[in-house]
Amino acid sequence: MRLALQTLRWRWPSVVGAFGALTCAMAIVGAIGILGETGARGADGPVERYASVPIVVAASQSLVLQQGDADVSHRLPERARVPLDTLERISAVPGVAGVVADVTVPAIVTSAGGDALVAEDGTPPPVAGWSSSALAPFALIAGEAPANEGQVVIDTHLAQANGLGVGDTIVVVFATETRALTIAGIAAAPGGAASPVIFVADSLAAAASGDPSRVDALGVFVEDGFDATAVADAVRRAAGDGTQVYTGAQRAKAERPEIAAQNSDLVELSAAVGGLTVVLAITMIASILGLVVSQRLREVALLRTIGATPGQVRRLILGETLLVAVLAGFAGILPALALAQYLFGELQPRGVGGAYTSLEVGPLPLAGAFAVTLLTACLAAWLASRRAAKVRPTVALSEVGATPRRPGWFRLLIGLAALGGMIALAQVAFSQSGIAAAEASVGVLMTGLVAAGFLAQAASALVTTVVGATIGRISRGTGFLAMAHARAQSRRMSTVVALIAVTIGLTVTLIGTVTVPMSATIEQTRERLIADRVVHGAQGVPVSLDERLRATDGVAAVTRITDTSVALRYSELGESAFEFFPAAAITSNELAATLQLDVLAGSLDTLGPGDAIISEGLSRLTRSGVGDRLPVWLADGTAAEVQVVAIYARPWGLGDVLVAHKTLAGHIVNPLNSYLLIAFEEGAAAPDVEEAIIEIAGGVPGLETMDAAAWEAGISEAAEANAWVNYLILVVLGLFCAIAAVNSLVIATNDRASDFALLRLTGATRGQILRMVRWESGLAVATGLALGLGVAALTLVPFSQGIAETSLPALPWVAVGAIIFLTAALGVLGAELPARRILGSGREPQPASTR
């Protein structure tokens, strides 16, 4: 270790690049780890509506299915509800004083004048049955409880924010009906802390939920003298499978299950990005350290000449690397904290991370990132030191023996195996569609990056051989010297080529995985939508609007659409897979007047309860056709079986599974429609019809009416907003790759001081040497760009074919061109600026033979 410290004192410029890459790795892995811990420890918020009840029973929000030999848990897209008959079983448990069912339904609430009724923070209040008021408990401070379905109780927050009192009238728009309700009372929770809520008669809430046989949760009161923990255990046994029993602060999970889902999203994002970052870190740092060690082969050979053993050489390199990694680990702590704070601040407002979650900075993520940095550095150093330890002592006297011109057989075999795997996986991806194509493309990308890294030296040698003579004829002086050096130092240049290839391949591919589905959604929506107008709202569109619009003069058809998810099993590469697919409930009558679905088989007119229309891609994935029966799971985890009645194309932006509205009844949180599509009668006066539609929709706050062009523009804006998180991660990883690539160029060029000195002694001018450097770096950059773009093409072409049914990926070509130009510019400058520094240092560097 003492020798390692001494050598670092004299060779510190050569390890600056490795130090920078390790610091970046520590910062990114540490930040991602902090985000992961934040999601795992994320707060569910205070217990408000269930504050007075010690035990809460809710349905499990995950679906556990057997896949292979293991049970796999899948998070549900919709809130699962508890069967009402569970109440009777729990009521019979000794120590239970009472059980109260909580039924809460979304609705649009307005004042008698039509103004939206919202809380002080602008959020709409939910509507619940009056019995659930005892769970907080809410206490009446004015008036009385609702005596019938025509009365309502509101809390003090809403009353104060909207200037309402007992005797006033409000309008509640449920999914299937609109009720004008009289305020019978005003209630307040203890301390006034509970979120705003509107209480209606229990029978009205149950009917509005869509399925009176299920409730959101059950609040369990415990008799005096009984231990709440023991009663909770007994309740858990009585409730049975598919339920969760919460006590203490965990009751907030039952009150706000969406918060747990958002925190889980943060954990999943951190796991995915963190894994990719570690792989990139190993690749980048191994390449940089390999380059650094290769520059020291003569020094190592001299140590071997004076008696150093291969083991001592390995320990020397490992010791130096460990010291650099420790310093880089400490240097990366503050950037990790800053990056985590920035990322969390951008992710949380977009729904990744719960609203009550705050950034958790504990020692575990930073310690883990520190360990990953050390292990990555040590692994990379061990790989690099294996070859250095085998160097012959005679290399110390040789100018040409330090760097072999040909790639090693091991590297070549691994590279060719990865290339073969990439081609095979690309063929698999070509045969898949939708999610299966996307999953197969991940394997194409990873094997492609491995192939680019291991075959970079062979590719550099091949390109030099092919274009070297041409460049030599174009530039007989500097071009000839550049090609000669590229052939002699192919391993040095291959590091630069590999890192540029990884940077471009990863960046362009990640961009494509965002833009291809986005473009498919926009394009297929444009091709599919033939309706004249679209009505939608942030809270949803009531079903009752359908009949009024149909009765409007000039309206030919109205299609109600409710977005949801449906899960299916399918086979992928011989293994059983399970996935939730985008789905929608639609009205099939007169569907041809609003949507052009491009039906490939079957008929749209036969869609009824228990039937389904599936996309062409899903048909291939599940190997099913018209008339087949498919086992499915609805968004709340309910198992069902549907019969395929039609197969259609253009599913993006609509859903891979289309079912009747009755199939979803009671199985979605929000029974309001997502949007309505309206077609005009032929020859109808469009302005008059639109005016009538706007008047009808205007009676419900928050509803908007727009034409097809405006709807498509809105979808495009929403897709861009949803893609922002992916772009943010892309920028972070892209910068990491770019920094590593530039570092490798700087290291490679800094090692050329003796070469430049020798050229100056033979008469070369400063300008000629710089032109030679430009030829060399330009060739390395061009080779890296070609490899990276090849990896991206082999990944995105089958991905685009499976997603959008076109082999030309939809990419933002201006942005891709800018990335390529920026990478090329950084590559050339990363070599030229150090060369200028060496040549302009004020003293002529000495060739190696005179030092």
N, C-alpha and C positions, 0 to 999 in steps of 0.2 A: 504493500500500500504506500510505503514511503517513496518507492521508485515511481509509482503512479503519480503521486503529488508532484515530484520533481519534473517528470515529463510533461505534465499539464502546465507547469509554469512556463515552459519554453514552447509548447505547441498549442497554447490556448486559442489562437486564431482558427486552428483547424477544427475545433470542437464547438465553436460558436453556433454553427448551423445546427448541430445535433442538440445543443442546449435550447435553441429557439424552438425546434420541433417538439422536444420533450415538454417545454413550458406550455406550448399550445395544447398538446395532448392532455396535460394535467388540468389546464383551464377548462377545456371542453368536457372531458370525462367528469371532472369535479362538478361543473355546473349541471350537467345532465343528472348526475347522482343526487345532487341537492333537489332538483325538481322531482326525481323519483321518490325520495324520502318525503318531500312535501305532499305529494299525492297519496302516499301510503299512510301518512299521519294526518291527512287533511281533516279539518274540523267539519262536522255535520251541522253546525249551528246550534243555537240554544233550543232547549225543549220548550215549546210555547203552547201549542194546542193540546199537547198530551201531558202538560206539567203536573196535573193533579192525580194522574193515574199511575200506579207504580209499575204496572206490567202492560206492555203493548204487544199484540200478536198481529203480524202482517205476513203476507205471502212472501216466499223466497223470490228474490229478484234475479235468480239464475236458474238455468235449466241444466240438469246433470244427466248426461247420456253416456252410454258405454260406447267407446270407440276403440276397437281392438281389444286389448286386455285391460284397459284402464278406463276409469270413469272421468269424463272431461266436463268441466263446468263452463257454460256459455251464458254470458250476461244477456238479459232480456232487453229488447229495445223499448218495450212498453211496461208500465207498472202492472204486475200481476195482482190479482185481488183474492180475498179470502172467501171461500164458500160460507154462506150464512149459517149452514147447519153446524159449523164449527162452534158457533156460539152456545148451542145447547150442550155440547160435550164439555166445554170449558166451564159452563155454569154449574155442572155437577161435581166439579173438583172441590174437595174439602178446603175450606179457607177462602173461597172466592165469594166475596160479598155481592158482586154484581158485574155484569158485562155490558158494555155499551158499544154499539156498532157505529163506526164513522163512515159515512157516505158523502164524498165530496165530488162535485162535478164542475167542469168548466162551463161558463156561460158568459154571455155579453149582457152587462147590466147598465141601464141608463136611467136618468131621471125622467120624470113625466114629460119634460120638454125635449127629450131626445139627446141630452148631453151624457157622454160616457161617465159612469160612476167609477172613480179610481181613488186609490189611497193617496196620501200626501206625497209619496215618492213616484206617483204616476202609474203604479202597477194595478192591474184589474184584480178585484177580489174573487176568490172562489165561492161557490155556493154549497152549503152543507146542510145536513139534516139537524133539526133543533136538538135532538138527543145528544149529539156529539159536543154540544156546548158544555156539558158537564165534565169533559175531559180536561179542560184548561184550568179551572172552570171559568166560563163567562157568567157574570151575574147581571141581572137586569138592574139598570139604574133609572129606567123610565119605562112606563108602559107594562106590557105583559107578553107572555110567550105566544107564538103563533097558534091560534086555536083551530085553524083550517088551512087549506091550500091557497087561500087568497090573502094570507097575511105573512109578514116577514119581520125578522129582527135584524138590525144592523148594529155593528159595533161603533164605539165612540169615535174611532179614527175616521171612518167613512162619514159619519154624521157631521163631524166638525169640518172635514175637508170639503164637503159638498153642501153644507148648510141645510141639512135635513133634520126632521124631527118626527115625533109620533103623529100619525095621521096623514103624513105625506105619502105620495104614491111613487113607486119606482117600477121600471119595466125590466123583466128578466127574460132574455132571449135564450131559450134552451135549444138543443139540436132540432127537436121536432115540433116545438110549440113556443109561443110567446105569451108570457103572463104579466098582467098589470097587478102588482101586489101592494097592499097597504102596509105601511110600517106600523106594526103593533107595539114594538118596544125597541129600546136601545140598550145594548149590553156592553160590559167592559170586562177584560181579563184582569187578574190580580196585577197591580202595578201598571196596567195598560201596555204591557210589553208584547202581547201576542199580535201576530200579523192580522191585517184586516180580513174579515170574513162576513158573509151574509148567511143567515140561518132561515131556512124555510121548513115547512112541515116535513116530517120524515117520509111520508108517503110520496110527496112530490119529488124529493131528492132521489128516492129509490127508483121511481119511474123514469126520471131524467137521466139516470146513470146508464140506461140501456140494458141492464141485467139486474133486476131486483134480487136475484138469488146470490149475489156476491157483494161484498163490502170492501172498502179500502183497508180498514184495520179494525181490531177489536181492543177496546180498553178494558183492562181487568182490575177491579178494585179488590183489595184484600181485607178480610175481617180483622177486627182488632184481636190481638193476642196470637196471631199466626205470623210465622216468619215468612217475609216476602220472598226470600231466596228459595225456600223449600216449596212455596206455592208456585213460584215461577217454573221450577223443575217439573212439578206435577202438571202444570198447564202445558209445558212443552210436550210432555208425553201424550196428553189428551188432544192437543192440536193436530198431531200426526205429521206425516211427511209433507213437504212442500210449504211449510210455514217456518217463520222465524219468531222467536220470543225475545223481546228487548226490555231491558231494565236500565235504570239510571240514565246516564248521558246518552247511552245507545238508542234511547227512544227517538232521538232526533233522526235516526236512519229511517224509521218508519214514517216520520212526519215529512221528510224530504228525501225520498229515494233518488231523486235526480242529482242531488249533491254528491252522493257516493259514486254515481255513474261518471260524473265529471272528474272527480278525483281519480277514478280508475282510468279514465282516458289519459290523464297526465302520467300515470304510472306506465301505461302501455306505450305511450309516445317515448318516454324516457328509456324504456327497455329497448325499443327498436333502434332509436338513435344511438343510444349508448353502445349497443352491440356493434353497430356499423362503425362507430367512432373507434372502438378498440381494434377492430380489424384494420381500419385505415391506419391507425397509429402504428400497429406492428409492421404493416407494409412500408409506410413512409420512413419510419425510424430505422428499420432494417436496411433499407436502401441507402439512407444517408450514412449510417455507421459503416456499412460495407464499403462505401466510397472513401470514407475517412481512413479506414484500416488499410485499404488497398494503396493509399498514398504513402503508407509507412512500411511497405514490404522490405525496402532496402534497409531501413532502420532495424526492423525485426531480424533481417538476415544478419546484420552486424552483431546483434545480441546473440544470435545463434552461433556466430563465429567465435565469440568469446566464452561460449560454454552454456548459454541459457537453454533450458530444456523446453520442449513444446508446452508442457504444463505451466511453466513459469511465464511463457509468452501469453498464454490464455489468461492466466491470473492477472497479468499486467493490464491487458486490454479490458478485462472485466472490472478491474479495480478502477481504472480511469473512467469507464462508462458509469460505474456505480456512483462515483463522486459527482460527475456531471448530472446524473439523473436526480440525485438527492438535492443538489442546488436548484435544478429546474423544478422539482416538486415543490420546494418552498416558494420559489419565484412565481409559481402558477396559482398559489392559493388566492391572493387578492384578485387576479383576473377571473378566477372561477367564481368568486362571490359576486363580482360585478356582472359577469355574464349571466349568472343564475337570476339575479335581481332583474336584469333587463328582459330576459326571456319570459320569466314569470309575469312580469308586468304587461307583456304583450299577449301572452297566452290566456291568462285568466279572463280578461274581458270578452274573449272569443269562445268561452265555454269550456276551455281545457283547464280544469282546476275549479273546485267549487267556490261559490261566492263567499263562504265563511272561512275559506282556507287562506292562511298566510304563509309566507315563505319560511320553511323550517331549515335552519342552518345548524346541523349537528355535526359531531366529529366523524360519524361513520362514513358519509359520502366522501369527505375530503381524505380520510384515511384510506378508503377503498381506492380513490383515484390516485393517491400517492403510491399505493401498492401496485396498482396497474401500471403506473409510469415506471416504477423500478423494475417490475417483472418484464415489461415490454422492452426496456432498455437492455436488461441482462440477457433476454432471449435473443435480441438482435445482435448484441455483442458476442454472445456465444457462437451464433451462426457465422459472424464475420471472422471471429478468431480461429475457427477451425482451419480455414485455409491459410491464415497468417502463420499459425503454429507449424504448418507443414512446409514452409518456405525453406529452400536450400540455402545454406550459408554462402554459397558461391554467388547468389543473387546480389549480394552486397557489392560485388565487383562488376556487375553487369548493368548496362544501361537499357537493354531491351528485354530483359527477362522478367521485369517486375510485373507486367500486366499481360496475361495471355490474350491472344487475339481471338481465340475460339471459345464459345461458351462451353461450360462443362457438360458432360453427358447427363449428369443428374438434373441440372437446370433445363436442359433440352427435353429430356423425357417428361419431366413434370409439366413443362410448358405445352408440349404436344398433347399430353393426356388431358390437360385443362382445355385446350383448343378443341379436342375431340368431344369432350363433355359439353362444351358450349354449343357446338354444332348439333349434337344430339338433343340437347334441351331446347334449342331453337326450333327443331322439327316438332318436338312435343308441344311447344307453345303455339306453333302454327295450327296444330290440330285441335286446340282448345279454344274456348271463348269466355268472355266475361271474367269473373273472378279467377277461374282456373288458368286462363291465359296470363293474368297478372301475376299469379303465384309462380307459374312456370318461368316467367320472364325474370323474376328475382334470381333464380338459379342461373339463367343465361348471363346476367350481369356479373354475378360473383365469379363464376368460372371464367368469364371473359377478362375480368380484371386480373385474375391469377395468371391467365395465359399471357396477357400483355406484359406483366411483370417478369415472368420467367423467360419469355421469348424476346425481350427487348434487345438483348445483345445480338441475337441472331438476326433480328429485323434490322438493327443498325448496320451490321455487316453486309446484309443483302442490299439495303438501300445505297450504302457507300459503293458497293461493287457496281450496281446498276447505273447510278448517276455520277459516280466519281469521275469517270473519264470525260463525261460531258462537261462537268464543272471545271475540270482541269483544262479543257480546251477553251472554255469561256474565259477563265481567269488563269493564265498559265503560271502566274507567280503565286499569289495568295490563295487562289482556289486549289491549286495543285498541292500546296503545303497543308491546307486544311484537310483535304481528302487523305493525304498521307498520314496525318495525325489521327484522323478518325479511324483509319484502318488499324493503326498501331495501338490506339487507346480505346478500343471498342467497348471494353468493360466500363471504363470511366464514363463514356458517353451514354452507355445503356442505362445507367442510373437516372440520368436526366430524362432520357426517353421514357422510361417506365413511369416516373412520377408525373410527367406531363400527360401520358396516356391515361393514367388513373384519374387525374384531375378532369380531363375533358370527358372521358368515358362516363365517369360518375355524374358529373354536373349535367351533361346533356341528357343522360338517361333519366335522372331525377326530374328534370324539367318536363321531359316527354310523358312521364307517368302522371303528371298533373294535367298537362295541356291536352293530351289525347282524349281522356274521358270528358274533360270540360268541352272540348270541341265537338265530341260525339253527342253530348247532351244538347248543346245549342243547335247543331245541325239537324239532328233527328227531331227535335222539338219544332224547328222551322218546317221540316218536311211533313210532320205528322199533323200539326195544328191547322185546321181549316175553319175553325169557329170564327165568327165575326167579333165576338166580345168575350172577355174573361172577367169574372167577378171573384175577388179574393179579399181576405182580411187577415191581419196578424193573429187574431184569436180564432178565426175560422168563419165559415159561412153557415148559417142555420139552414136546416133541411126545409123548413117551412117556406123559405124564399123560392124554392123550386116551383111550387104550384102557382105562386103569384106571377112568376116570370113566364111560365108556360101559358098562362091565360092572357098575356100581353099581346095585343095586336102586332103582327109582324114577326113574332118569334116562332121559328119552326121547330127548334129542338133545344133542350137543356140537358147537359150531362153533368151529373154530380160526381166529383172525384175526391176521395179521401186517401191521403198517403199513409202507408204503413210498411211493415216488413213481414216476410214469411220465410221460414227456414225449411230447408230440405237436406236430405242426405244424398250424397253422390259419390262416385268412385273416381279417385285421382291417382294415376300411376299405380293402380292396383290396391290402393289404400282407401278405407272408408273416410269420407270427409263430411263435415256439417257446417252450414253457413246460412246466415240470414241474408236474404236478397231483398232489394227494393221491391215493393209491391204497392198496389192501389186497389181500392174498392171503387167500382164504376157502375153507372146505370147503362145497360146495354141497349135499351130501346132507343132508336134513332141515333145510335152512336156514329154511324157513317156520316152524319151531317156535321159532326164537330171534329172527329178525328179520322185521319187516314192511316190506319194501322198496318197496312200492307199484309193482309192475312194470307198466310202460305198454305194453311190447311184448316178445315173445319169451318164453323160459322160463329159470328158474334151474336147472332140473335137468340142463341140457345142458352146464354149464360144465366144461371139461376143459383139459388143456394146450393152449396156443395159442388159447384162447377168452377173451373178455372181456365183462363186463357194464359198461355205461357209463351215466353219469347223463344225465338229460334235457337239462341245460344243455350238457354236452359233446357230446351228439348234435346239438344245434342249431349249436354252435360249429364242429364239424367237418363238418356236413352229411352225417352218416352214420346208417344205420339197421341193423336186424337183418339179418344176412347179409353186410354189408359187411366188408371187410378194412382194417384200419388199421395203418399203419407206426408203431411206437412205439419209444421208447428206455427201457430199464430204468434203475433208479436208479444203476447203475454205468457207464452209458453204452453198454451192449450194445444193438445194434439188433435189433429183432424185429418180427414182424407178428402181429396178433391178429385173430380174427374176432368180430364183435359178435354175441352170442347173446341179449342182452336189454338193455332200456333201463329205467331205474328212476328214481324220484324220491327225495327225502330223502337226498342224498349227504353233507351237512355232518356232520362228525364220523366219517365212515366212509371216503369216498373217491369220486372221480369215475370211477375205473377199478377194477373188481374182477376179479382173475385167480385161476387155480388156484395152489396152493402149488408145484407142479412147475415152473410158469413162472418162479418166482423162485429156484429152487434154484441155489445157487452165485453168486447175484448180489446178495446182501445181506450186510452185515457180521455181523449177529446173526441166526443161523438159528432162534433161539428165537421162539416165538409171542409176540405182544404181549399177548394175553389170550384167554380161552376164555369162550364163552357156553353156559350149561347150562339146558336146559328139563326140567322134571319131568314124569313121566307123570301123566295125569289120575287123580285119586283117590289119588295117592301121599301118604304122611305127610311133609309138608314138613320138620318138625323132624328126623326120622330121616334123610331124604335129605341135608339140609344138614350134619348131624353127620358123615355118612360122607364128604361132599365135603371138609369141613374137615380130617378126619383124613388123607385122601389128599394134599391140598394142603399140609398141615402138614409133610409129610415133606421138602419142598423149602424151604429158608430163603428168606424174603423174599416168599413168595406170600401173597396175601390173598384171602379169599372175601367177597363182599358182594352185597346185593340190588340191584335196578335203581335204587331211589331213591338209595342210597349211591353207586352208580356215576355217576349223573347229577350228584350233588352234587360228586363228585371232578372231573368234567369241567368243571363251572362254576368250581371253584377254580383248576384248571389254566389255564382260559381267562383268568381274572382276572389270574393271575400273568404269563401271556404278554403281556397287554395293558399291563402296568405300564410298559414302556419307551415305548410310544406315549403313555401319559398323561403321562409325564415330559417328553417333547418338547412335548406339547400345552401343558403349564403354562408352559414357557419361552417359547414363541412367543406364547401368549395374554397373558402378562404384558408382553411387548414391545409387542404391539398396544394393550393397555390403557394403558400408560404414554404411548404416542404420542397416543392419543385424549384422555387427560386433559391432556396438554401443550397440545394444540391448543385445548382449552376455556380453559385458563388464559391462553394468549396472546391469544385472542380477547376475553376479558373484561378483561384488563389494558389493552387498547387503548380501553376504553370510559370512561376517566376523564373525558374532556371531555364525553362524552354525559351522564354522571351529573351533572357539575357544572351543565350547562345545565338539566337537569331540576330540580335543587335550586333554581336561580335562579328557575325558573317556579313554584315552590311545592310540588314533589313531596317527599314525606317519604322518609326512609331505608327504611321498611317497604314503601312503594309501589314504590320502585326494586327492592328485593330480590324482591318478588312478580313484577315485570316480568321480571327475570332468570330466575326459576323458570319462567315461561311460555315464554320463549325457549329455555332449555336443555331444558326438557321436550319442546318441539316438535322440537328438533334430535335429541334422544335417541330419541324415538319414531319419527321418520323413519328414523334410522340403524338402529334395531332392526328396523323393517319391511323395509328393504332387505336387511339381513344375513340375517334369517330367510327372506326370499324366495329368496336365493341358496342357503341351506342346504337349503330345501325342494326347489328344482329340481335340486339335486345328489343329495340323499339318497333322494328318491322313486324315480327310476329305478334307483339303486344298490340300494335295498332290494328292488325288484321283481326285479332280476336275480339278487340273492344269495339272498333268502329267499322270493321269489314272493309278496310282499305289498307294497302301496303305502304302508303305514303303517310308517315306520322304527321299529325298536326302539331307543328312546333312554331314558336315565335321566332321566325328566322332572323329577324333583326337582332333580337336578344342573343340568339345562339351565335350569330356572326360577331356580335360585340364581345362575347365571352371568348371566342376563338381568337379574335384580334388582340384582346387584352392579354390572354395567355401567351400568345406569340410575342407580344411586345415585352412582357415581363421576362420571358425566356431569353430574348436577345439582350435586353438591358441587364439581366442578371449575370450575363457573361461579359458584356462590354464594359460596364461600370467598374467591376473589379480589375479588369485588364487596364483600363485607363488609370486607375489608382496605382497599379504596379508600375506602369510605364511612366507615370508622371510623379513618382515619389521623390524625385530630385537626386536619386542615385541609381546607378546602373546595377541591377541585381546580378549576382554572380552565378554562372552555370554550376551545376551540381559537381562537376569534376574538379572545381577550384575551391570548394568550400571545405 
